[in-house]
Amino acid sequence: MALHLQIVTPEKKIFSDTVGNVYLPGADGELGILDGHAALVTALRPGELRYEKDGKTVVLAVGSGFAEVTQHKVNILTDMAMGEEQIDESKVQEAMHRAEEQLKSISHDHDAEEVAHLQAVIAKSMAQLHLKRRHHS
């Protein structure tokens, strides 16, 4: 059998095909998934998702979400998944800077939801920048 990977965001299905293996940023650290893996569901944190297809390693920056693993399938539900070529470094830096500034200016009477949203924007921005910069250095 082969490992089937499907990556879905709220906007569209990003990827669906057979792969050799998958490495994803789980809530408790990086997980490596091979065909025949034990079933599990885990939260995803913003970071790098890698998979092997036709002897090549494909790397995507992903946001928060969930991964469902069965023996022969990995389903990724995430709020962001993009390849290096889709990342505009200057726009990402701007968004991260704005979120950091807003976070600094929030008073203590603001709700935790706004703080969590800004922290998520920063984490996703950092994942994108890490991917873009790692492959250009």
C-alpha positions as CSV (number, residue, x, y, z in Angstrom):
1,M,0.0,0.0,0.0
2,A,1.0,3.7,-0.3
3,L,0.4,6.7,1.9
4,H,-2.2,9.1,0.7
5,L,-1.8,12.7,1.7
6,Q,-4.6,15.3,1.5
7,I,-4.1,18.9,2.5
8,V,-7.2,21.1,2.7
9,T,-7.6,24.8,3.7
10,P,-10.9,26.7,4.1
11,E,-10.4,28.0,0.6
12,K,-9.5,24.9,-1.4
13,K,-7.9,21.5,-1.6
14,I,-4.2,22.2,-1.8
15,F,-2.9,18.7,-2.4
16,S,-4.2,15.1,-2.8
17,D,-1.9,12.3,-3.9
18,T,0.2,9.3,-2.9
19,V,3.4,10.2,-1.2
20,G,6.4,8.4,0.4
21,N,6.3,10.0,3.8
22,V,5.0,13.1,5.6
23,Y,6.6,15.2,8.3
24,L,4.3,17.7,10.1
25,P,4.5,20.2,12.9
26,G,2.4,18.6,15.6
27,A,1.4,20.4,18.7
28,D,4.1,18.4,20.7
29,G,6.8,18.5,18.1
30,E,7.5,17.2,14.6
31,L,5.8,13.9,13.6
32,G,7.1,11.6,10.9
33,I,4.4,9.5,9.2
34,L,5.1,6.5,7.0
35,D,2.6,4.1,5.4
36,G,1.2,1.8,8.1
37,H,1.4,4.4,10.9
38,A,-0.9,4.0,13.9
39,A,-4.1,6.0,13.8
40,L,-4.1,9.3,15.6
41,V,-5.5,12.8,15.5
42,T,-3.2,15.7,16.5
43,A,-3.3,19.5,16.5
44,L,-1.0,21.3,14.1
45,R,1.0,24.3,15.1
46,P,2.3,26.8,12.5
47,G,5.5,25.5,10.9
48,E,6.9,23.4,8.1
49,L,5.2,20.4,6.5
50,R,7.3,18.1,4.3
51,Y,6.4,15.2,2.1
52,E,8.3,13.1,-0.4
53,K,6.8,12.7,-3.9
54,D,8.6,11.1,-6.9
55,G,12.0,11.2,-5.0
56,K,11.7,15.0,-4.3
57,T,11.0,16.6,-1.0
58,V,8.2,19.2,-1.1
59,V,8.1,21.8,1.7
60,L,5.0,23.9,2.7
61,A,4.5,26.5,5.4
62,V,1.3,25.6,7.2
63,G,-0.8,27.3,9.9
64,S,-2.8,25.9,12.7
65,G,-5.1,23.0,12.2
66,F,-5.5,19.3,12.7
67,A,-4.0,16.1,11.2
68,E,-5.9,12.9,11.0
69,V,-3.7,9.8,10.4
70,T,-4.9,6.3,9.6
71,Q,-2.8,3.4,8.4
72,H,-2.7,4.6,4.8
73,K,-4.0,8.2,4.9
74,V,-3.0,11.6,6.3
75,N,-5.6,14.3,6.2
76,I,-4.4,17.8,7.0
77,L,-7.0,20.5,7.8
78,T,-5.2,23.8,8.2
79,D,-5.9,27.5,7.9
80,M,-2.9,28.1,5.7
81,A,-0.7,26.0,3.4
82,M,1.7,27.6,0.9
83,G,4.9,26.8,-0.9
84,E,8.0,29.0,-1.0
85,E,7.1,30.5,-4.4
86,Q,3.7,31.8,-3.0
87,I,5.3,33.7,-0.1
88,D,5.9,37.4,-0.5
89,E,8.6,38.1,2.1
90,S,8.0,41.8,2.4
91,K,4.2,41.4,2.8
92,V,4.6,38.8,5.4
93,Q,7.1,40.9,7.3
94,E,4.7,43.9,7.2
95,A,1.8,41.7,8.5
96,M,4.0,40.4,11.3
97,H,5.2,43.9,12.2
98,R,1.6,45.2,12.3
99,A,0.5,42.3,14.5
100,E,3.4,42.8,16.9
101,E,2.6,46.5,17.2
102,Q,-1.1,45.8,17.9
103,L,-0.1,43.2,20.4
104,K,2.1,45.8,22.3
105,S,-0.7,48.4,22.3
106,I,-3.4,46.1,23.6
107,S,-4.6,47.1,27.1
108,H,-5.3,44.4,29.7
109,D,-9.1,44.9,29.3
110,H,-9.1,43.4,25.8
111,D,-10.3,39.9,25.4
112,A,-8.0,37.0,25.0
113,E,-9.5,36.2,21.6
114,E,-7.9,39.2,20.1
115,V,-4.5,38.4,21.7
116,A,-4.7,34.8,20.4
117,H,-5.5,36.0,16.9
118,L,-2.5,38.3,16.8
119,Q,-0.3,35.6,18.2
120,A,-1.5,33.3,15.5
121,V,-0.8,35.9,12.8
122,I,2.8,36.2,14.2
123,A,3.3,32.4,14.3
124,K,2.1,31.9,10.7
125,S,4.2,34.8,9.5
126,M,7.3,33.3,11.2
127,A,6.6,29.9,9.6
128,Q,6.4,31.5,6.2
129,L,9.6,33.6,6.7
130,H,11.5,30.6,8.0
131,L,10.6,28.6,4.9
132,K,11.4,31.4,2.5
133,R,14.7,32.3,4.2
134,R,15.9,28.7,4.8
135,H,15.8,27.9,1.1
136,H,17.5,31.1,0.1
137,S,20.4,31.1,2.5
